[in-house]
């Protein structure tokens, strides 16, 4: 009798879809015995790089946000084209790092509550409102979530804003620029050196691309392409940058690297 392929059974070595043993009954107990110790039961390390910067002044300014596109499970790249920029309102985004499942669920909750707020109040939600919602959800569930997130966007009250959330401290800080994820530790010095007050939208865009590219070159858990979004009073404008990661030369990065060449 031929073996019966059943996606609900797991290969005990790979943890992937396996084959139901001949004559085995289709029960939960049988499936568990088929794969007693599988890799997916263990906690897996994740990684990413997210970045946001505000530019201009007041209502005439805006923000540029960006993220790499690699979703990793330990040393395995589960998805090389992930979108880590989640739109929760017309001109407000959250950026996700940590567990994909956790952060997507949290982003959905923020989107839901912002929509209710918009209907009840009758006006566009503020970026600070979204940031406070996100902070409360993450901090109140800090023992059950793996979520490092940022909020950025534009509203008609304060203009462009970037908020960084500390998961375990429960703090919410408004920043000129912010970075997060495993790749962020590689680029703090670069961002400190490259950032300048009063940048234009194009300068802010180049700042984000350069920072993310450098992080992707050094952090094994960050990679793929760069997804950008420029948010201002005209709306949210998405962009895809496929070649932002510079090639290392010797001990350092190529100084004359041009991601648009």
C-alpha positions as a Markdown table, in Angstrom:
| # | Residue | x | y | z |
|---|---|---|---|---|
| 1 | Unk | 0.0 | 0.0 | 0.0 |
| 2 | Unk | 1.4 | 3.4 | -1.0 |
| 3 | Unk | 2.3 | 5.9 | 1.7 |
| 4 | Unk | -0.3 | 8.6 | 2.1 |
| 5 | Unk | 1.0 | 12.2 | 1.9 |
| 6 | Unk | -0.7 | 14.4 | 4.5 |
| 7 | Unk | 0.4 | 18.0 | 5.2 |
| 8 | Unk | -0.8 | 17.7 | 8.8 |
| 9 | Unk | 1.9 | 15.1 | 9.6 |
| 10 | Unk | 5.4 | 16.4 | 10.1 |
| 11 | Unk | 8.8 | 15.0 | 9.1 |
| 12 | Unk | 10.6 | 14.4 | 12.5 |
| 13 | Unk | 13.9 | 15.7 | 11.0 |
| 14 | Unk | 12.9 | 18.8 | 9.1 |
| 15 | Unk | 9.6 | 19.7 | 10.8 |
| 16 | Unk | 8.1 | 20.1 | 7.3 |
| 17 | Unk | 5.1 | 18.2 | 5.8 |
| 18 | Unk | 5.5 | 14.4 | 6.1 |
| 19 | Unk | 3.8 | 11.2 | 5.2 |
| 20 | Unk | 1.1 | 9.5 | 7.2 |
| 21 | Unk | 2.3 | 6.0 | 8.2 |
| 22 | Unk | 0.4 | 3.1 | 6.4 |
| 23 | Unk | -2.7 | 2.2 | 8.3 |
| 24 | Unk | -2.3 | 5.1 | 10.8 |
| 25 | Unk | -5.5 | 6.6 | 12.0 |
| 26 | Unk | -6.1 | 10.3 | 11.3 |
| 27 | Unk | -5.9 | 11.5 | 14.9 |
| 28 | Unk | -4.1 | 14.3 | 16.7 |
| 29 | Unk | -2.3 | 11.7 | 18.9 |
| 30 | Unk | -0.9 | 10.0 | 15.8 |
| 31 | Unk | 0.4 | 13.3 | 14.4 |
| 32 | Unk | 2.2 | 14.1 | 17.6 |
| 33 | Unk | 3.8 | 10.7 | 17.8 |
| 34 | Unk | 5.0 | 11.1 | 14.2 |
| 35 | Unk | 7.0 | 14.2 | 15.1 |
| 36 | Unk | 7.9 | 14.3 | 18.8 |
| 37 | Unk | 10.7 | 16.8 | 18.7 |
| 38 | Unk | 10.6 | 19.2 | 15.8 |
| 39 | Unk | 12.7 | 22.4 | 15.3 |
| 40 | Unk | 9.6 | 24.7 | 15.0 |
| 41 | Unk | 8.8 | 24.0 | 18.7 |
| 42 | Unk | 12.0 | 25.8 | 19.7 |
| 43 | Unk | 12.2 | 29.6 | 20.1 |
| 44 | Unk | 13.8 | 31.1 | 16.9 |
| 45 | Unk | 15.9 | 34.2 | 16.7 |
| 46 | Unk | 14.5 | 37.0 | 14.5 |
| 47 | Unk | 16.0 | 40.1 | 13.0 |
| 48 | Unk | 15.3 | 43.2 | 11.0 |
| 49 | Unk | 16.2 | 46.9 | 10.6 |
| 50 | Unk | 13.6 | 49.7 | 10.7 |
| 51 | Unk | 14.3 | 53.4 | 10.5 |
| 52 | Unk | 12.4 | 56.7 | 10.4 |
| 53 | Unk | 13.3 | 60.4 | 10.2 |
| 54 | Unk | 11.4 | 63.6 | 10.2 |
| 55 | Unk | 12.2 | 66.5 | 7.8 |
| 56 | Unk | 11.1 | 70.1 | 7.3 |
| 57 | Unk | 9.2 | 72.2 | 9.8 |
| 58 | Unk | 5.6 | 72.1 | 11.0 |
| 59 | Unk | 2.8 | 71.2 | 8.7 |
| 60 | Unk | 5.1 | 71.7 | 5.7 |
| 61 | Unk | 7.4 | 68.9 | 6.8 |
| 62 | Unk | 6.9 | 65.2 | 6.9 |
| 63 | Unk | 8.6 | 61.9 | 7.6 |
| 64 | Unk | 10.5 | 59.2 | 5.6 |
| 65 | Unk | 10.3 | 55.7 | 6.9 |
| 66 | Unk | 12.0 | 52.5 | 5.7 |
| 67 | Unk | 12.7 | 48.9 | 6.5 |
| 68 | Unk | 14.6 | 46.0 | 5.1 |
| 69 | Unk | 12.5 | 43.1 | 3.7 |
| 70 | Unk | 14.1 | 39.9 | 5.3 |
| 71 | Unk | 12.1 | 37.7 | 7.7 |
| 72 | Unk | 14.4 | 35.3 | 9.3 |
| 73 | Unk | 13.9 | 32.2 | 11.5 |
| 74 | Unk | 17.2 | 31.6 | 13.1 |
| 75 | Unk | 19.6 | 31.1 | 10.1 |
| 76 | Unk | 16.7 | 30.4 | 7.7 |
| 77 | Unk | 15.3 | 33.2 | 5.6 |
| 78 | Unk | 11.6 | 32.6 | 5.7 |
| 79 | Unk | 10.6 | 35.5 | 3.5 |
| 80 | Unk | 12.9 | 37.8 | 1.5 |
| 81 | Unk | 10.3 | 40.3 | 0.4 |
| 82 | Unk | 8.3 | 41.1 | 3.6 |
| 83 | Unk | 6.6 | 44.5 | 4.0 |
| 84 | Unk | 7.3 | 45.7 | 7.5 |
| 85 | Unk | 5.6 | 49.1 | 7.1 |
| 86 | Unk | 2.0 | 48.7 | 8.2 |
| 87 | Unk | -0.4 | 51.5 | 7.4 |
| 88 | Unk | -2.8 | 52.0 | 10.3 |
| 89 | Unk | -4.4 | 55.3 | 9.1 |
| 90 | Unk | -4.3 | 57.4 | 5.9 |
| 91 | Unk | -1.0 | 59.1 | 6.9 |
| 92 | Unk | 0.2 | 57.0 | 9.9 |
| 93 | Unk | 2.4 | 53.9 | 9.8 |
| 94 | Unk | 3.8 | 51.5 | 12.3 |
| 95 | Unk | 7.1 | 49.8 | 11.7 |
| 96 | Unk | 7.5 | 46.2 | 12.8 |
| 97 | Unk | 10.5 | 44.3 | 14.3 |
| 98 | Unk | 10.4 | 41.2 | 16.5 |
| 99 | Unk | 7.9 | 38.4 | 15.9 |
| 100 | Unk | 6.0 | 38.8 | 12.7 |
| 101 | Unk | 2.9 | 37.2 | 14.2 |
| 102 | Unk | 2.9 | 39.4 | 17.3 |
| 103 | Unk | 3.6 | 42.6 | 15.5 |
| 104 | Unk | 1.0 | 42.0 | 12.7 |
| 105 | Unk | -1.6 | 41.3 | 15.4 |
| 106 | Unk | -0.7 | 44.5 | 17.3 |
| 107 | Unk | -0.8 | 46.6 | 14.1 |
| 108 | Unk | -4.3 | 45.2 | 13.3 |
| 109 | Unk | -5.5 | 46.2 | 16.8 |
| 110 | Unk | -4.1 | 49.8 | 16.4 |
| 111 | Unk | -5.7 | 50.1 | 13.0 |
| 112 | Unk | -9.1 | 49.0 | 14.4 |
| 113 | Unk | -9.0 | 51.4 | 17.4 |
| 114 | Unk | -7.9 | 54.3 | 15.2 |
| 115 | Unk | -10.8 | 53.7 | 12.8 |
| 116 | Unk | -13.2 | 53.7 | 15.8 |
| 117 | Unk | -11.6 | 57.0 | 17.1 |
| 118 | Unk | -11.9 | 58.6 | 13.7 |
| 119 | Unk | -15.6 | 57.7 | 13.4 |
| 120 | Unk | -16.4 | 58.9 | 16.9 |
| 121 | Unk | -14.4 | 62.1 | 16.9 |
| 122 | Unk | -15.1 | 62.9 | 13.3 |
| 123 | Unk | -11.6 | 64.0 | 12.4 |
| 124 | Unk | -8.2 | 62.5 | 11.4 |
| 125 | Unk | -6.4 | 60.7 | 14.2 |
| 126 | Unk | -3.1 | 62.2 | 15.5 |
| 127 | Unk | 0.2 | 60.4 | 15.2 |
| 128 | Unk | 0.5 | 60.7 | 19.0 |
| 129 | Unk | -2.8 | 58.9 | 19.4 |
| 130 | Unk | -1.6 | 55.9 | 17.4 |
| 131 | Unk | 1.7 | 55.9 | 19.3 |
| 132 | Unk | 0.0 | 55.9 | 22.7 |
| 133 | Unk | -2.3 | 53.1 | 21.6 |
| 134 | Unk | 0.6 | 51.0 | 20.4 |
| 135 | Unk | 2.6 | 51.7 | 23.6 |
| 136 | Unk | -0.3 | 50.6 | 25.9 |
| 137 | Unk | -1.0 | 47.4 | 23.9 |
| 138 | Unk | 2.7 | 46.4 | 23.9 |
| 139 | Unk | 3.5 | 47.3 | 27.5 |
| 140 | Unk | 0.3 | 45.7 | 28.9 |
| 141 | Unk | 1.3 | 42.5 | 27.1 |
| 142 | Unk | 5.1 | 42.7 | 27.4 |
| 143 | Unk | 5.3 | 39.2 | 29.0 |
| 144 | Unk | 3.5 | 37.6 | 26.0 |
| 145 | Unk | 4.9 | 39.6 | 23.0 |
| 146 | Unk | 8.1 | 39.9 | 21.1 |
| 147 | Unk | 7.5 | 43.3 | 19.5 |
| 148 | Unk | 9.8 | 46.3 | 19.0 |
| 149 | Unk | 7.8 | 48.9 | 17.0 |
| 150 | Unk | 7.9 | 52.5 | 16.0 |
| 151 | Unk | 5.2 | 54.9 | 14.8 |
| 152 | Unk | 5.6 | 57.6 | 12.3 |
| 153 | Unk | 3.4 | 59.8 | 10.2 |
| 154 | Unk | 1.8 | 63.2 | 9.5 |
| 155 | Unk | -1.2 | 64.8 | 11.0 |
| 156 | Unk | -2.8 | 68.3 | 10.5 |
| 157 | Unk | -2.0 | 69.2 | 14.2 |
| 158 | Unk | 1.8 | 68.7 | 14.6 |
| 159 | Unk | 3.0 | 67.8 | 11.1 |
| 160 | Unk | 5.5 | 65.0 | 10.7 |
| 161 | Unk | 6.3 | 63.0 | 13.9 |
| 162 | Unk | 8.4 | 60.0 | 14.8 |
| 163 | Unk | 7.8 | 58.0 | 18.0 |
| 164 | Unk | 10.0 | 55.3 | 19.5 |
| 165 | Unk | 8.5 | 52.9 | 22.0 |
| 166 | Unk | 10.5 | 51.1 | 24.7 |
| 167 | Unk | 8.9 | 47.7 | 25.1 |
| 168 | Unk | 9.8 | 46.9 | 28.7 |
| 169 | Unk | 10.0 | 50.4 | 30.2 |
| 170 | Unk | 6.7 | 51.5 | 28.7 |
| 171 | Unk | 8.1 | 54.8 | 27.6 |
| 172 | Unk | 7.1 | 56.7 | 24.5 |
| 173 | Unk | 9.6 | 59.2 | 23.1 |
| 174 | Unk | 9.2 | 61.6 | 20.2 |
| 175 | Unk | 12.5 | 61.7 | 18.2 |
| 176 | Unk | 13.9 | 63.5 | 15.2 |
| 177 | Unk | 15.0 | 60.1 | 13.9 |
| 178 | Unk | 14.8 | 56.6 | 15.3 |
| 179 | Unk | 16.1 | 53.1 | 14.4 |
| 180 | Unk | 15.2 | 49.7 | 15.6 |
| 181 | Unk | 15.7 | 46.0 | 15.1 |
| 182 | Unk | 18.9 | 43.8 | 15.2 |
| 183 | Unk | 20.6 | 45.8 | 12.5 |
| 184 | Unk | 20.2 | 49.1 | 14.3 |
| 185 | Unk | 23.2 | 48.4 | 16.6 |
| 186 | Unk | 25.5 | 48.6 | 13.5 |
| 187 | Unk | 24.4 | 52.1 | 12.4 |
| 188 | Unk | 24.0 | 54.3 | 15.5 |
| 189 | Unk | 27.4 | 56.0 | 14.8 |
| 190 | Unk | 26.6 | 56.4 | 11.1 |
| 191 | Unk | 23.2 | 58.0 | 11.8 |
| 192 | Unk | 24.7 | 60.3 | 14.4 |
| 193 | Unk | 27.2 | 61.4 | 11.9 |
| 194 | Unk | 24.9 | 61.8 | 8.9 |
| 195 | Unk | 21.8 | 63.4 | 10.4 |
| 196 | Unk | 21.4 | 67.1 | 10.2 |
| 197 | Unk | 18.6 | 69.5 | 11.2 |
| 198 | Unk | 16.3 | 70.9 | 8.6 |
| 199 | Unk | 16.8 | 68.2 | 5.9 |
| 200 | Unk | 14.7 | 68.2 | 2.8 |
| 201 | Unk | 12.6 | 65.3 | 1.8 |
| 202 | Unk | 15.2 | 64.1 | -0.7 |
| 203 | Unk | 18.0 | 64.4 | 1.9 |
| 204 | Unk | 15.9 | 62.4 | 4.4 |
| 205 | Unk | 15.2 | 59.8 | 1.8 |
| 206 | Unk | 19.0 | 59.4 | 1.1 |
| 207 | Unk | 19.7 | 59.3 | 4.9 |
| 208 | Unk | 17.3 | 56.4 | 5.4 |
| 209 | Unk | 18.5 | 54.4 | 2.3 |
| 210 | Unk | 22.2 | 54.8 | 3.4 |
| 211 | Unk | 21.4 | 53.7 | 7.0 |
| 212 | Unk | 19.4 | 50.7 | 6.0 |
| 213 | Unk | 21.9 | 49.7 | 3.3 |
| 214 | Unk | 24.8 | 49.8 | 5.9 |
| 215 | Unk | 22.8 | 47.7 | 8.4 |
| 216 | Unk | 21.9 | 45.1 | 5.8 |
| 217 | Unk | 25.5 | 44.8 | 4.8 |
| 218 | Unk | 26.6 | 44.0 | 8.4 |
| 219 | Unk | 23.6 | 42.3 | 10.0 |
| 220 | Unk | 23.0 | 38.7 | 8.8 |
| 221 | Unk | 19.4 | 38.9 | 9.9 |
| 222 | Unk | 18.6 | 42.0 | 7.8 |
| 223 | Unk | 18.6 | 42.0 | 4.0 |
| 224 | Unk | 16.6 | 41.8 | 0.8 |
| 225 | Unk | 15.4 | 45.1 | -0.5 |
| 226 | Unk | 14.4 | 48.4 | 1.1 |
| 227 | Unk | 10.8 | 49.6 | 1.3 |
| 228 | Unk | 10.4 | 53.3 | 1.8 |
| 229 | Unk | 7.5 | 55.6 | 2.4 |
| 230 | Unk | 7.4 | 59.4 | 2.4 |
| 231 | Unk | 4.5 | 60.8 | 4.4 |
| 232 | Unk | 3.4 | 64.4 | 4.3 |
| 233 | Unk | 0.3 | 66.6 | 3.8 |
| 234 | Unk | -0.2 | 65.2 | 0.3 |
| 235 | Unk | -0.4 | 61.6 | 1.5 |
| 236 | Unk | 1.7 | 58.5 | 1.8 |
| 237 | Unk | 4.0 | 57.7 | -1.1 |
| 238 | Unk | 5.6 | 54.3 | -1.2 |
| 239 | Unk | 8.8 | 53.3 | -2.9 |
| 240 | Unk | 10.8 | 50.2 | -3.6 |
| 241 | Unk | 14.7 | 50.3 | -3.6 |
| 242 | Unk | 16.1 | 46.9 | -4.7 |
| 243 | Unk | 19.8 | 47.7 | -4.6 |
| 244 | Unk | 20.4 | 49.7 | -1.4 |
| 245 | Unk | 22.9 | 47.2 | 0.2 |
| 246 | Unk | 26.6 | 48.2 | -0.6 |
| 247 | Unk | 29.2 | 45.6 | -1.1 |
| 248 | Unk | 31.9 | 45.5 | 1.6 |
| 249 | Unk | 35.4 | 46.4 | 0.4 |
| 250 | Unk | 38.2 | 45.4 | 2.7 |
| 251 | Unk | 37.4 | 46.3 | 6.3 |
| 252 | Unk | 34.9 | 49.0 | 5.4 |
| 253 | Unk | 32.0 | 49.9 | 3.1 |
| 254 | Unk | 32.5 | 51.4 | -0.3 |
| 255 | Unk | 32.7 | 55.1 | 0.3 |
| 256 | Unk | 31.5 | 56.2 | -3.2 |
| 257 | Unk | 28.6 | 53.7 | -3.3 |
| 258 | Unk | 25.6 | 55.2 | -5.1 |
| 259 | Unk | 22.4 | 53.2 | -4.6 |
| 260 | Unk | 20.8 | 55.0 | -7.6 |
| 261 | Unk | 23.6 | 54.3 | -10.1 |
